[in-house]
């Protein structure tokens, strides 16, 4: 799964199609994520000490990961992402359209995959 928290994604299906938002949380076991400002529902809350006024709270609900695509920060186009080994041997995500690295490394450097300099 190539989507992480704080990535920008674009919604592909549903009422919110075409909307871009920041990923707030990812549930890898269920294959869902919560995107800021997308798939909002009203939760009815009764009065309590925690919520003295009560009423309706608007909150984001999870959506399926297959319904979003990652937006590349370099080319700002929605794109598929892949993983590759960088020159120092660490694994990184990259944009399949512009081949630029997305975010930081996925795994620490491994000497077996480091490019040898002559």
N, C-alpha and C positions, 0 to 999 in steps of 0.2 A: 504494500500500500504506500503510495508516494505522496500522500497528503498529510500535512502536519498542522499543528496549532499555529495560528498567526499567518498562514498562507492565504492568499487571495484566490477565490474560486468563482466560477460563473455557473449559474444554474442552467441546466439543459432542458428540463421538462417541467410541466406543471404551470400553475398560475404565475409563478415568479420567474418564468423563463427569461433569460437574458440579464438577470440581476447579478451584480457582482457584490461579494461581501467577504468579510474576514472570518476565518474558521475559529470558533471559540473553543470547541472541544471535539475529540475524536473517540468513538467507541469502536475499537478494532474487532472485538469479538462479535458484535452485532452488525458491523459493517455500516455504521451510521455516523453522521457528524452534525454538529450544530453550527449554523452560519448566522452571523450577526444580521438581524433585520429581516430574516427569511423564515417562512413557515410559522408565522406568529399566530398564537391562539389565545383566547381569554380563559383564565382560570378564575373561577368564582371563589372568593375567600370570605369566610364569615369573620365578624369582629372578634378580636382577641387582644391581649396585651401586646403581642408582637405586631399585629396589624390593627391598630385602633379604629381605623375608619371602615375596613372591610371593602367589599365591592369586587370589581373585576381587575385582575392583574393580567397584563399582556406579556407573554413570554414566548421564546423561540422553542420549537420542538425539533427533534432530530429528523434528518432526511437521509435517504440512501446515498452511499458514496458513488454509486454508478450514475447518479443523476447530476453530478457536478464534474467540471473539468478545471484543472489547475490553470491559473493565469500566470504567465511568465513575467517576472518583474523587469526583465531586460527589454523584451520586445512587446510587452503588454498585450499579447495575443493569447487566447485560450489554446492550450496545447497539451499533448501527452508528455509525460516525463519518463525518463529512464534513469538507470543508475550505471555508473562507470567508475573506474579507478582513476584517481588523479595522479599527477606526476610523483607525488610523495608516497603513494601507496594507499591513501585513504579513499574510501568510497564516498561518492557525492551524487546528488541528483542533478540532472541536466535537462534542458528544454530540447525537445526533439526537432523544433523548428529552427532555432538559432544556435543551438549547441552551447549555450552559456550555462554556467553552473547556477543552480537555484539554491539559495540558503547555504548553510554550512555543511560540514562533512556528516555523513550518516554513520560511519564507523571509524575507529582510530586507524592510523597508518599501519600498514603491514609491509615489512621489508621484501617479502616475496613478490609483491605487486608493484613495487616502486620502480620507476624507469631508471635504468642505469645510465649514468653520464660517463662519457669517455674522456 
